[in-house]
C-alpha cells in the first residue's frame, strides 16, 4: 500500500494506476484518508457503480433489515407466485 498526500500528488493518473498492481494507493489530506485507487477484478462497470452508490447500499440495508424483522419468502414460494402471475396474464385460447 502506498500513501500519497494530496498536495504531493504530482504524478499523472496513468502513472498512479500503473502503481496499483503492487497495492492500493491511498490519497490523504493533512494525513486523513480521502480517496483510494484500488485494482478492480472480476467486476463490470455496473457492479462498481452500484457498489459505491450510497442510495443503493442504503436500499439493500433497509431490505435486509426488513427481511430480518418480518421474514421473507422461500425461493420455492417466489417461483410459485411468479408462475401464478404469468399464467394469469396469458390470454385465454
HELIX and SHEET records of a PDB file:
HELIX    1   1 UNK A    6  UNK A    8  5                                   3    
HELIX    2   2 UNK A   13  UNK A   19  1                                   7    
HELIX    3   3 UNK A   20  UNK A   22  5                                   3    
HELIX    4   4 UNK A   45  UNK A   51  1                                   7    
HELIX    5   5 UNK A   54  UNK A   70  1                                  17    
HELIX    6   6 UNK A   75  UNK A   89  1                                  15    
SHEET    1   A 3 UNK A   2  UNK A   5  0                                        
SHEET    2   A 3 UNK A  25  UNK A  29  1                                        
SHEET    3   A 3 UNK A  32  UNK A  37 -1                                        
END                                                                             
